[in-house]
Amino acid sequence: MPKRYTWGSPRFTTLIDNGSPDNRLDVAIMGDGYAEADMPLFYADADKIVAEFHAVEPMASYIRHFNFHRVDVISRQSGINDRWQDPPVSVQSALGARFSFIAERRLVGPDPWVWHVANQSGVPWDSVLVVCNTPRRGGATLFTMGVGYASRNSYDFPRIMIHEAGHSIAKLMDEYTGELPDLTLFAGRSLPNFLPFANITTNGKKPKWKVWVDEETACPTPGADQCAPATVGAFEGAGYTNYGVYRPTVDCIMKRHYAQFCPVCREQWIKRIYRKSTIADSFAPAEESLHVPHGAEIRFEADVIRPKYIHTTWRIKQKGQRGWLTAQETDDYEPFTLQLPAAARGRTHWQIACTLEDHHPWLRKPDVIQATRQARQWRLVAEL
């Protein structure tokens, strides 16, 4: 690939280090159209994006599952290509981001080149977000849904970037309308639910988020202008058209970026977070097989990333028992201390098991809760 940098290779700086990249969702923030003199501006912009992740749910509650890095990419010139300006703007930017030919606010770039630059920098990344130094409002995510783009020169660009991260990280679809022709023949129809996104469906009678819909709420759901914003149903109009596609709520960041994520999108975010991280970083004791004296007191624990709503079950089984005995069960994470009997003779054999599961109220789908589960077992031999 051709080299587009003015000075050397890109370097990265870790802004927030919450743990090993092996067990975190690593977000790399890059800039395009920032010349050398613009780099202090880029540093401030990257900090604003990180701050927005800390402010918007569910990322705010799960922020310790994230790492954030800044990749310093220097362009030859300030700005990016913009064919919609009069006259059109043509510059040499490092990542080649530009406003697309089909819509003046669709800010896009070549994702493979962005991935290459990220790899060249050595940054650990699961997602790349690109903020572009351009005076016009814009944002987009390409069909690969791998990189989010947003322009910096609007007061709310960090929130726009959160919307784009909804695409590129959580794999959510746009819920707004107005970009495709409205085909009224789809109105009121229940089409096969073929769309591969958690937050839109073509089946308004049986939406894929049915677990979030109250019994008294009709599906499809009429009267979007009369429903409370928190009502979960099947509201017609999403995926760029008014007909035949349904969204879960009246409003959501995936519809309007100044809203909040709806319950369905929130749950999908948490699901994607657990694709890259687990509940606990490690367990103690680190050894799976232990030899201890009779009467010993052994503390078992997990180094959990966040203890709230982590349903924790500790079970024990002595050799010869037919099944497991639940020794301790808590709604929030708690460690467990095992006190072995002191009067035992010879050797006794024990098994100890820990099961962690995220039972946050924001999770309702059984498959999502199941995906959060993490377990560990120890074998213990007690002797004189």
PADOFI-17979 format. One record per residue (C-alpha): residue number from 1; x, y, z; residue in three letters. Coordinates in steps of 0.1 Angstrom, whole numbers. Example, Ala and Ser with C-alpha at 12.3 -4.5 7.8 and 13.67 -1.06 7.14 Angstrom:
2
<pt num="1" u="123" v="-45" w="78" residuo="ALA"/>
<pt num="2" u="137" v="-11" w="71" residuo="SER"/>
***
This chain:
384
<pt num="1" u="0" v="0" w="0" residuo="MET"/>
<pt num="2" u="13" v="35" w="-7" residuo="PRO"/>
<pt num="3" u="26" v="55" w="22" residuo="LYS"/>
<pt num="4" u="6" v="86" w="29" residuo="ARG"/>
<pt num="5" u="23" v="100" w="60" residuo="TYR"/>
<pt num="6" u="43" v="132" w="61" residuo="THR"/>
<pt num="7" u="66" v="122" w="90" residuo="TRP"/>
<pt num="8" u="73" v="86" w="99" residuo="GLY"/>
<pt num="9" u="50" v="59" w="110" residuo="SER"/>
<pt num="10" u="20" v="64" w="132" residuo="PRO"/>
<pt num="11" u="24" v="59" w="170" residuo="ARG"/>
<pt num="12" u="-2" v="52" w="196" residuo="PHE"/>
<pt num="13" u="-8" v="64" w="231" residuo="THR"/>
<pt num="14" u="-30" v="45" w="256" residuo="THR"/>
<pt num="15" u="-55" v="69" w="271" residuo="LEU"/>
<pt num="16" u="-74" v="46" w="294" residuo="ILE"/>
<pt num="17" u="-58" v="13" w="305" residuo="ASP"/>
<pt num="18" u="-83" v="-9" w="323" residuo="ASN"/>
<pt num="19" u="-66" v="-42" w="318" residuo="GLY"/>
<pt num="20" u="-50" v="-66" w="294" residuo="SER"/>
<pt num="21" u="-61" v="-62" w="258" residuo="PRO"/>
<pt num="22" u="-67" v="-100" w="259" residuo="ASP"/>
<pt num="23" u="-97" v="-93" w="281" residuo="ASN"/>
<pt num="24" u="-109" v="-58" w="271" residuo="ARG"/>
<pt num="25" u="-127" v="-42" w="242" residuo="LEU"/>
<pt num="26" u="-99" v="-20" w="228" residuo="ASP"/>
<pt num="27" u="-111" v="12" w="210" residuo="VAL"/>
<pt num="28" u="-85" v="29" w="188" residuo="ALA"/>
<pt num="29" u="-92" v="66" w="180" residuo="ILE"/>
<pt num="30" u="-75" v="79" w="148" residuo="MET"/>
<pt num="31" u="-77" v="113" w="131" residuo="GLY"/>
<pt num="32" u="-77" v="122" w="94" residuo="ASP"/>
<pt num="33" u="-70" v="156" w="80" residuo="GLY"/>
<pt num="34" u="-49" v="167" w="109" residuo="TYR"/>
<pt num="35" u="-16" v="183" w="98" residuo="ALA"/>
<pt num="36" u="13" v="185" w="122" residuo="GLU"/>
<pt num="37" u="1" v="219" w="135" residuo="ALA"/>
<pt num="38" u="-34" v="204" w="141" residuo="ASP"/>
<pt num="39" u="-23" v="175" w="164" residuo="MET"/>
<pt num="40" u="-31" v="193" w="197" residuo="PRO"/>
<pt num="41" u="-66" v="198" w="184" residuo="LEU"/>
<pt num="42" u="-68" v="160" w="176" residuo="PHE"/>
<pt num="43" u="-56" v="152" w="211" residuo="TYR"/>
<pt num="44" u="-84" v="172" w="226" residuo="ALA"/>
<pt num="45" u="-110" v="157" w="202" residuo="ASP"/>
<pt num="46" u="-99" v="121" w="211" residuo="ALA"/>
<pt num="47" u="-103" v="130" w="248" residuo="ASP"/>
<pt num="48" u="-139" v="142" w="241" residuo="LYS"/>
<pt num="49" u="-148" v="109" w="224" residuo="ILE"/>
<pt num="50" u="-135" v="90" w="254" residuo="VAL"/>
<pt num="51" u="-154" v="113" w="278" residuo="ALA"/>
<pt num="52" u="-186" v="106" w="258" residuo="GLU"/>
<pt num="53" u="-182" v="68" w="263" residuo="PHE"/>
<pt num="54" u="-180" v="75" w="300" residuo="HIS"/>
<pt num="55" u="-212" v="95" w="298" residuo="ALA"/>
<pt num="56" u="-235" v="73" w="277" residuo="VAL"/>
<pt num="57" u="-251" v="41" w="289" residuo="GLU"/>
<pt num="58" u="-246" v="12" w="288" residuo="PRO"/>
<pt num="59" u="-209" v="19" w="281" residuo="MET"/>
<pt num="60" u="-207" v="41" w="312" residuo="ALA"/>
<pt num="61" u="-216" v="13" w="335" residuo="SER"/>
<pt num="62" u="-193" v="-12" w="317" residuo="TYR"/>
<pt num="63" u="-165" v="13" w="311" residuo="ILE"/>
<pt num="64" u="-139" v="-9" w="329" residuo="ARG"/>
<pt num="65" u="-144" v="-35" w="301" residuo="HIS"/>
<pt num="66" u="-129" v="-9" w="276" residuo="PHE"/>
<pt num="67" u="-94" v="3" w="268" residuo="ASN"/>
<pt num="68" u="-90" v="35" w="248" residuo="PHE"/>
<pt num="69" u="-60" v="44" w="226" residuo="HIS"/>
<pt num="70" u="-51" v="73" w="205" residuo="ARG"/>
<pt num="71" u="-33" v="68" w="172" residuo="VAL"/>
<pt num="72" u="-14" v="98" w="160" residuo="ASP"/>
<pt num="73" u="-17" v="100" w="122" residuo="VAL"/>
<pt num="74" u="-3" v="132" w="105" residuo="ILE"/>
<pt num="75" u="-17" v="143" w="72" residuo="SER"/>
<pt num="76" u="2" v="163" w="46" residuo="ARG"/>
<pt num="77" u="-26" v="189" w="46" residuo="GLN"/>
<pt num="78" u="-55" v="199" w="69" residuo="SER"/>
<pt num="79" u="-89" v="187" w="60" residuo="GLY"/>
<pt num="80" u="-104" v="159" w="39" residuo="ILE"/>
<pt num="81" u="-118" v="156" w="4" residuo="ASN"/>
<pt num="82" u="-153" v="171" w="0" residuo="ASP"/>
<pt num="83" u="-169" v="171" w="-34" residuo="ARG"/>
<pt num="84" u="-200" v="189" w="-20" residuo="TRP"/>
<pt num="85" u="-182" v="222" w="-13" residuo="GLN"/>
<pt num="86" u="-181" v="249" w="-39" residuo="ASP"/>
<pt num="87" u="-155" v="247" w="-52" residuo="PRO"/>
<pt num="88" u="-148" v="211" w="-43" residuo="PRO"/>
<pt num="89" u="-121" v="205" w="-17" residuo="VAL"/>
<pt num="90" u="-92" v="181" w="-27" residuo="SER"/>
<pt num="91" u="-65" v="175" w="-2" residuo="VAL"/>
<pt num="92" u="-39" v="148" w="7" residuo="GLN"/>
<pt num="93" u="-51" v="133" w="40" residuo="SER"/>
<pt num="94" u="-34" v="103" w="56" residuo="ALA"/>
<pt num="95" u="-65" v="80" w="57" residuo="LEU"/>
<pt num="96" u="-83" v="91" w="26" residuo="GLY"/>
<pt num="97" u="-116" v="99" w="43" residuo="ALA"/>
<pt num="98" u="-141" v="118" w="22" residuo="ARG"/>
<pt num="99" u="-177" v="128" w="18" residuo="PHE"/>
<pt num="100" u="-194" v="102" w="-4" residuo="SER"/>
<pt num="101" u="-208" v="107" w="-38" residuo="PHE"/>
<pt num="102" u="-243" v="97" w="-27" residuo="ILE"/>
<pt num="103" u="-251" v="119" w="3" residuo="ALA"/>
<pt num="104" u="-234" v="151" w="14" residuo="GLU"/>
<pt num="105" u="-233" v="141" w="51" residuo="ARG"/>
<pt num="106" u="-220" v="106" w="45" residuo="ARG"/>
<pt num="107" u="-185" v="107" w="57" residuo="LEU"/>
<pt num="108" u="-167" v="76" w="46" residuo="VAL"/>
<pt num="109" u="-132" v="62" w="41" residuo="GLY"/>
<pt num="110" u="-114" v="31" w="29" residuo="PRO"/>
<pt num="111" u="-117" v="7" w="59" residuo="ASP"/>
<pt num="112" u="-89" v="-17" w="48" residuo="PRO"/>
<pt num="113" u="-65" v="12" w="47" residuo="TRP"/>
<pt num="114" u="-76" v="24" w="82" residuo="VAL"/>
<pt num="115" u="-71" v="-12" w="95" residuo="TRP"/>
<pt num="116" u="-36" v="-13" w="79" residuo="HIS"/>
<pt num="117" u="-26" v="20" w="95" residuo="VAL"/>
<pt num="118" u="-39" v="7" w="129" residuo="ALA"/>
<pt num="119" u="-18" v="-25" w="125" residuo="ASN"/>
<pt num="120" u="12" v="-5" w="114" residuo="GLN"/>
<pt num="121" u="10" v="15" w="146" residuo="SER"/>
<pt num="122" u="10" v="-16" w="168" residuo="GLY"/>
<pt num="123" u="-21" v="-5" w="187" residuo="VAL"/>
<pt num="124" u="-42" v="-32" w="202" residuo="PRO"/>
<pt num="125" u="-76" v="-27" w="187" residuo="TRP"/>
<pt num="126" u="-110" v="-43" w="183" residuo="ASP"/>
<pt num="127" u="-127" v="-12" w="169" residuo="SER"/>
<pt num="128" u="-113" v="19" w="151" residuo="VAL"/>
<pt num="129" u="-131" v="53" w="153" residuo="LEU"/>
<pt num="130" u="-119" v="80" w="129" residuo="VAL"/>
<pt num="131" u="-125" v="117" w="137" residuo="VAL"/>
<pt num="132" u="-121" v="139" w="106" residuo="CYS"/>
<pt num="133" u="-109" v="175" w="106" residuo="ASN"/>
<pt num="134" u="-134" v="191" w="83" residuo="THR"/>
<pt num="135" u="-156" v="221" w="88" residuo="PRO"/>
<pt num="136" u="-188" v="203" w="78" residuo="ARG"/>
<pt num="137" u="-210" v="180" w="99" residuo="ARG"/>
<pt num="138" u="-209" v="144" w="89" residuo="GLY"/>
<pt num="139" u="-206" v="108" w="100" residuo="GLY"/>
<pt num="140" u="-211" v="72" w="87" residuo="ALA"/>
<pt num="141" u="-201" v="36" w="89" residuo="THR"/>
<pt num="142" u="-194" v="16" w="57" residuo="LEU"/>
<pt num="143" u="-210" v="-17" w="48" residuo="PHE"/>
<pt num="144" u="-181" v="-35" w="65" residuo="THR"/>
<pt num="145" u="-194" v="-20" w="98" residuo="MET"/>
<pt num="146" u="-158" v="-20" w="109" residuo="GLY"/>
<pt num="147" u="-148" v="17" w="113" residuo="VAL"/>
<pt num="148" u="-169" v="46" w="125" residuo="GLY"/>
<pt num="149" u="-163" v="81" w="110" residuo="TYR"/>
<pt num="150" u="-174" v="115" w="123" residuo="ALA"/>
<pt num="151" u="-164" v="151" w="115" residuo="SER"/>
<pt num="152" u="-151" v="172" w="144" residuo="ARG"/>
<pt num="153" u="-165" v="206" w="135" residuo="ASN"/>
<pt num="154" u="-198" v="204" w="152" residuo="SER"/>
<pt num="155" u="-205" v="209" w="189" residuo="TYR"/>
<pt num="156" u="-220" v="174" w="193" residuo="ASP"/>
<pt num="157" u="-196" v="154" w="172" residuo="PHE"/>
<pt num="158" u="-187" v="131" w="202" residuo="PRO"/>
<pt num="159" u="-224" v="120" w="204" residuo="ARG"/>
<pt num="160" u="-224" v="114" w="166" residuo="ILE"/>
<pt num="161" u="-193" v="92" w="171" residuo="MET"/>
<pt num="162" u="-213" v="72" w="197" residuo="ILE"/>
<pt num="163" u="-240" v="66" w="171" residuo="HIS"/>
<pt num="164" u="-213" v="54" w="147" residuo="GLU"/>
<pt num="165" u="-198" v="32" w="174" residuo="ALA"/>
<pt num="166" u="-233" v="17" w="177" residuo="GLY"/>
<pt num="167" u="-228" v="5" w="141" residuo="HIS"/>
<pt num="168" u="-192" v="-5" w="142" residuo="SER"/>
<pt num="169" u="-190" v="-20" w="177" residuo="ILE"/>
<pt num="170" u="-225" v="-30" w="187" residuo="ALA"/>
<pt num="171" u="-235" v="-39" w="151" residuo="LYS"/>
<pt num="172" u="-267" v="-19" w="153" residuo="LEU"/>
<pt num="173" u="-287" v="-6" w="123" residuo="MET"/>
<pt num="174" u="-300" v="30" w="117" residuo="ASP"/>
<pt num="175" u="-335" v="35" w="129" residuo="GLU"/>
<pt num="176" u="-343" v="67" w="111" residuo="TYR"/>
<pt num="177" u="-362" v="70" w="78" residuo="THR"/>
<pt num="178" u="-363" v="91" w="47" residuo="GLY"/>
<pt num="179" u="-334" v="79" w="26" residuo="GLU"/>
<pt num="180" u="-351" v="52" w="6" residuo="LEU"/>
<pt num="181" u="-384" v="53" w="-14" residuo="PRO"/>
<pt num="182" u="-414" v="46" w="7" residuo="ASP"/>
<pt num="183" u="-432" v="15" w="-7" residuo="LEU"/>
<pt num="184" u="-467" v="16" w="8" residuo="THR"/>
<pt num="185" u="-474" v="-20" w="-3" residuo="LEU"/>
<pt num="186" u="-452" v="-30" w="27" residuo="PHE"/>
<pt num="187" u="-474" v="-11" w="52" residuo="ALA"/>
<pt num="188" u="-489" v="-34" w="78" residuo="GLY"/>
<pt num="189" u="-473" v="-65" w="63" residuo="ARG"/>
<pt num="190" u="-453" v="-90" w="84" residuo="SER"/>
<pt num="191" u="-423" v="-99" w="62" residuo="LEU"/>
<pt num="192" u="-398" v="-126" w="70" residuo="PRO"/>
<pt num="193" u="-375" v="-114" w="97" residuo="ASN"/>
<pt num="194" u="-343" v="-116" w="76" residuo="PHE"/>
<pt num="195" u="-324" v="-85" w="89" residuo="LEU"/>
<pt num="196" u="-292" v="-94" w="108" residuo="PRO"/>
<pt num="197" u="-295" v="-66" w="133" residuo="PHE"/>
<pt num="198" u="-308" v="-67" w="169" residuo="ALA"/>
<pt num="199" u="-327" v="-34" w="167" residuo="ASN"/>
<pt num="200" u="-348" v="-37" w="135" residuo="ILE"/>
<pt num="201" u="-371" v="-63" w="121" residuo="THR"/>
<pt num="202" u="-394" v="-68" w="91" residuo="THR"/>
<pt num="203" u="-418" v="-88" w="113" residuo="ASN"/>
<pt num="204" u="-439" v="-63" w="133" residuo="GLY"/>
<pt num="205" u="-461" v="-90" w="148" residuo="LYS"/>
<pt num="206" u="-433" v="-110" w="163" residuo="LYS"/>
<pt num="207" u="-403" v="-88" w="168" residuo="PRO"/>
<pt num="208" u="-370" v="-104" w="178" residuo="LYS"/>
<pt num="209" u="-370" v="-84" w="210" residuo="TRP"/>
<pt num="210" u="-404" v="-98" w="221" residuo="LYS"/>
<pt num="211" u="-389" v="-104" w="256" residuo="VAL"/>
<pt num="212" u="-388" v="-66" w="261" residuo="TRP"/>
<pt num="213" u="-424" v="-60" w="251" residuo="VAL"/>
<pt num="214" u="-451" v="-58" w="278" residuo="ASP"/>
<pt num="215" u="-482" v="-80" w="273" residuo="GLU"/>
<pt num="216" u="-505" v="-50" w="269" residuo="GLU"/>
<pt num="217" u="-484" v="-35" w="241" residuo="THR"/>
<pt num="218" u="-498" v="-43" w="206" residuo="ALA"/>
<pt num="219" u="-474" v="-53" w="179" residuo="CYS"/>
<pt num="220" u="-471" v="-36" w="154" residuo="PRO"/>
<pt num="221" u="-474" v="-7" w="178" residuo="THR"/>
<pt num="222" u="-497" v="22" w="167" residuo="PRO"/>
<pt num="223" u="-495" v="58" w="178" residuo="GLY"/>
<pt num="224" u="-457" v="64" w="181" residuo="ALA"/>
<pt num="225" u="-465" v="101" w="187" residuo="ASP"/>
<pt num="226" u="-486" v="91" w="217" residuo="GLN"/>
<pt num="227" u="-464" v="65" w="233" residuo="CYS"/>
<pt num="228" u="-440" v="71" w="261" residuo="ALA"/>
<pt num="229" u="-403" v="72" w="250" residuo="PRO"/>
<pt num="230" u="-395" v="41" w="271" residuo="ALA"/>
<pt num="231" u="-423" v="20" w="256" residuo="THR"/>
<pt num="232" u="-409" v="-11" w="238" residuo="VAL"/>
<pt num="233" u="-430" v="-24" w="209" residuo="GLY"/>
<pt num="234" u="-427" v="-26" w="172" residuo="ALA"/>
<pt num="235" u="-429" v="9" w="157" residuo="PHE"/>
<pt num="236" u="-430" v="11" w="119" residuo="GLU"/>
<pt num="237" u="-403" v="31" w="102" residuo="GLY"/>
<pt num="238" u="-366" v="23" w="104" residuo="ALA"/>
<pt num="239" u="-337" v="13" w="82" residuo="GLY"/>
<pt num="240" u="-342" v="44" w="60" residuo="TYR"/>
<pt num="241" u="-379" v="37" w="51" residuo="THR"/>
<pt num="242" u="-413" v="44" w="66" residuo="ASN"/>
<pt num="243" u="-428" v="11" w="57" residuo="TYR"/>
<pt num="244" u="-422" v="-26" w="63" residuo="GLY"/>
<pt num="245" u="-393" v="-22" w="88" residuo="VAL"/>
<pt num="246" u="-399" v="-18" w="126" residuo="TYR"/>
<pt num="247" u="-378" v="-4" w="155" residuo="ARG"/>
<pt num="248" u="-382" v="-12" w="192" residuo="PRO"/>
<pt num="249" u="-389" v="23" w="206" residuo="THR"/>
<pt num="250" u="-401" v="58" w="196" residuo="VAL"/>
<pt num="251" u="-366" v="72" w="200" residuo="ASP"/>
<pt num="252" u="-330" v="59" w="203" residuo="CYS"/>
<pt num="253" u="-295" v="71" w="196" residuo="ILE"/>
<pt num="254" u="-297" v="49" w="165" residuo="MET"/>
<pt num="255" u="-326" v="71" w="153" residuo="LYS"/>
<pt num="256" u="-315" v="105" w="167" residuo="ARG"/>
<pt num="257" u="-280" v="109" w="182" residuo="HIS"/>
<pt num="258" u="-291" v="131" w="211" residuo="TYR"/>
<pt num="259" u="-314" v="104" w="225" residuo="ALA"/>
<pt num="260" u="-304" v="75" w="247" residuo="GLN"/>
<pt num="261" u="-299" v="39" w="236" residuo="PHE"/>
<pt num="262" u="-331" v="20" w="239" residuo="CYS"/>
<pt num="263" u="-333" v="-12" w="260" residuo="PRO"/>
<pt num="264" u="-328" v="-35" w="229" residuo="VAL"/>
<pt num="265" u="-298" v="-16" w="217" residuo="CYS"/>
<pt num="266" u="-284" v="-14" w="253" residuo="ARG"/>
<pt num="267" u="-286" v="-52" w="256" residuo="GLU"/>
<pt num="268" u="-269" v="-56" w="222" residuo="GLN"/>
<pt num="269" u="-241" v="-33" w="233" residuo="TRP"/>
<pt num="270" u="-235" v="-55" w="264" residuo="ILE"/>
<pt num="271" u="-236" v="-86" w="243" residuo="LYS"/>
<pt num="272" u="-208" v="-72" w="221" residuo="ARG"/>
<pt num="273" u="-188" v="-61" w="251" residuo="ILE"/>
<pt num="274" u="-188" v="-97" w="263" residuo="TYR"/>
<pt num="275" u="-176" v="-109" w="229" residuo="ARG"/>
<pt num="276" u="-142" v="-92" w="238" residuo="LYS"/>
<pt num="277" u="-141" v="-95" w="276" residuo="SER"/>
<pt num="278" u="-153" v="-117" w="305" residuo="THR"/>
<pt num="279" u="-167" v="-110" w="339" residuo="ILE"/>
<pt num="280" u="-134" v="-117" w="357" residuo="ALA"/>
<pt num="281" u="-98" v="-112" w="347" residuo="ASP"/>
<pt num="282" u="-86" v="-141" w="369" residuo="SER"/>
<pt num="283" u="-93" v="-164" w="398" residuo="PHE"/>
<pt num="284" u="-75" v="-172" w="430" residuo="ALA"/>
<pt num="285" u="-60" v="-195" w="440" residuo="PRO"/>
<pt num="286" u="-44" v="-196" w="406" residuo="ALA"/>
<pt num="287" u="-36" v="-233" w="409" residuo="GLU"/>
<pt num="288" u="-65" v="-256" w="400" residuo="GLU"/>
<pt num="289" u="-51" v="-284" w="422" residuo="SER"/>
<pt num="290" u="-44" v="-277" w="459" residuo="LEU"/>
<pt num="291" u="-30" v="-297" w="488" residuo="HIS"/>
<pt num="292" u="-39" v="-283" w="522" residuo="VAL"/>
<pt num="293" u="-40" v="-296" w="558" residuo="PRO"/>
<pt num="294" u="-72" v="-307" w="576" residuo="HIS"/>
<pt num="295" u="-89" v="-277" w="592" residuo="GLY"/>
<pt num="296" u="-75" v="-252" w="567" residuo="ALA"/>
<pt num="297" u="-94" v="-221" w="558" residuo="GLU"/>
<pt num="298" u="-91" v="-213" w="520" residuo="ILE"/>
<pt num="299" u="-104" v="-182" w="504" residuo="ARG"/>
<pt num="300" u="-115" v="-185" w="468" residuo="PHE"/>
<pt num="301" u="-122" v="-153" w="448" residuo="GLU"/>
<pt num="302" u="-125" v="-139" w="413" residuo="ALA"/>
<pt num="303" u="-109" v="-106" w="401" residuo="ASP"/>
<pt num="304" u="-141" v="-93" w="387" residuo="VAL"/>
<pt num="305" u="-141" v="-63" w="364" residuo="ILE"/>
<pt num="306" u="-173" v="-49" w="380" residuo="ARG"/>
<pt num="307" u="-191" v="-66" w="409" residuo="PRO"/>
<pt num="308" u="-226" v="-51" w="407" residuo="LYS"/>
<pt num="309" u="-253" v="-76" w="394" residuo="TYR"/>
<pt num="310" u="-227" v="-104" w="390" residuo="ILE"/>
<pt num="311" u="-247" v="-133" w="402" residuo="HIS"/>
<pt num="312" u="-222" v="-156" w="419" residuo="THR"/>
<pt num="313" u="-227" v="-192" w="428" residuo="THR"/>
<pt num="314" u="-201" v="-212" w="449" residuo="TRP"/>
<pt num="315" u="-206" v="-250" w="450" residuo="ARG"/>
<pt num="316" u="-187" v="-277" w="468" residuo="ILE"/>
<pt num="317" u="-186" v="-315" w="464" residuo="LYS"/>
<pt num="318" u="-167" v="-340" w="486" residuo="GLN"/>
<pt num="319" u="-156" v="-373" w="470" residuo="LYS"/>
<pt num="320" u="-183" v="-398" w="474" residuo="GLY"/>
<pt num="321" u="-212" v="-373" w="472" residuo="GLN"/>
<pt num="322" u="-237" v="-378" w="444" residuo="ARG"/>
<pt num="323" u="-241" v="-341" w="436" residuo="GLY"/>
<pt num="324" u="-230" v="-306" w="442" residuo="TRP"/>
<pt num="325" u="-240" v="-286" w="472" residuo="LEU"/>
<pt num="326" u="-246" v="-249" w="469" residuo="THR"/>
<pt num="327" u="-224" v="-233" w="495" residuo="ALA"/>
<pt num="328" u="-230" v="-196" w="487" residuo="GLN"/>
<pt num="329" u="-251" v="-177" w="462" residuo="GLU"/>
<pt num="330" u="-253" v="-139" w="459" residuo="THR"/>
<pt num="331" u="-268" v="-114" w="435" residuo="ASP"/>
<pt num="332" u="-237" v="-92" w="435" residuo="ASP"/>
<pt num="333" u="-202" v="-107" w="434" residuo="TYR"/>
<pt num="334" u="-188" v="-120" w="467" residuo="GLU"/>
<pt num="335" u="-158" v="-142" w="474" residuo="PRO"/>
<pt num="336" u="-161" v="-175" w="492" residuo="PHE"/>
<pt num="337" u="-141" v="-190" w="522" residuo="THR"/>
<pt num="338" u="-141" v="-227" w="527" residuo="LEU"/>
<pt num="339" u="-135" v="-240" w="562" residuo="GLN"/>
<pt num="340" u="-124" v="-277" w="561" residuo="LEU"/>
<pt num="341" u="-132" v="-299" w="590" residuo="PRO"/>
<pt num="342" u="-103" v="-304" w="615" residuo="ALA"/>
<pt num="343" u="-112" v="-338" w="628" residuo="ALA"/>
<pt num="344" u="-109" v="-357" w="594" residuo="ALA"/>
<pt num="345" u="-85" v="-386" w="591" residuo="ARG"/>
<pt num="346" u="-64" v="-396" w="562" residuo="GLY"/>
<pt num="347" u="-71" v="-378" w="529" residuo="ARG"/>
<pt num="348" u="-103" v="-361" w="519" residuo="THR"/>
<pt num="349" u="-110" v="-349" w="484" residuo="HIS"/>
<pt num="350" u="-130" v="-319" w="475" residuo="TRP"/>
<pt num="351" u="-141" v="-300" w="444" residuo="GLN"/>
<pt num="352" u="-150" v="-263" w="445" residuo="ILE"/>
<pt num="353" u="-168" v="-245" w="416" residuo="ALA"/>
<pt num="354" u="-175" v="-209" w="409" residuo="CYS"/>
<pt num="355" u="-200" v="-197" w="384" residuo="THR"/>
<pt num="356" u="-203" v="-160" w="374" residuo="LEU"/>
<pt num="357" u="-232" v="-146" w="354" residuo="GLU"/>
<pt num="358" u="-242" v="-110" w="346" residuo="ASP"/>
<pt num="359" u="-278" v="-105" w="358" residuo="HIS"/>
<pt num="360" u="-280" v="-68" w="351" residuo="HIS"/>
<pt num="361" u="-316" v="-56" w="347" residuo="PRO"/>
<pt num="362" u="-306" v="-45" w="312" residuo="TRP"/>
<pt num="363" u="-302" v="-81" w="301" residuo="LEU"/>
<pt num="364" u="-333" v="-102" w="294" residuo="ARG"/>
<pt num="365" u="-326" v="-124" w="265" residuo="LYS"/>
<pt num="366" u="-315" v="-159" w="278" residuo="PRO"/>
<pt num="367" u="-289" v="-163" w="251" residuo="ASP"/>
<pt num="368" u="-272" v="-130" w="261" residuo="VAL"/>
<pt num="369" u="-272" v="-139" w="298" residuo="ILE"/>
<pt num="370" u="-258" v="-173" w="289" residuo="GLN"/>
<pt num="371" u="-230" v="-157" w="269" residuo="ALA"/>
<pt num="372" u="-218" v="-138" w="299" residuo="THR"/>
<pt num="373" u="-213" v="-169" w="320" residuo="ARG"/>
<pt num="374" u="-178" v="-177" w="333" residuo="GLN"/>
<pt num="375" u="-169" v="-207" w="354" residuo="ALA"/>
<pt num="376" u="-139" v="-221" w="373" residuo="ARG"/>
<pt num="377" u="-132" v="-253" w="393" residuo="GLN"/>
<pt num="378" u="-106" v="-263" w="418" residuo="TRP"/>
<pt num="379" u="-96" v="-298" w="430" residuo="ARG"/>
<pt num="380" u="-85" v="-299" w="467" residuo="LEU"/>
<pt num="381" u="-68" v="-327" w="487" residuo="VAL"/>
<pt num="382" u="-68" v="-323" w="525" residuo="ALA"/>
<pt num="383" u="-44" v="-344" w="545" residuo="GLU"/>
<pt num="384" u="-24" v="-343" w="577" residuo="LEU"/>
***
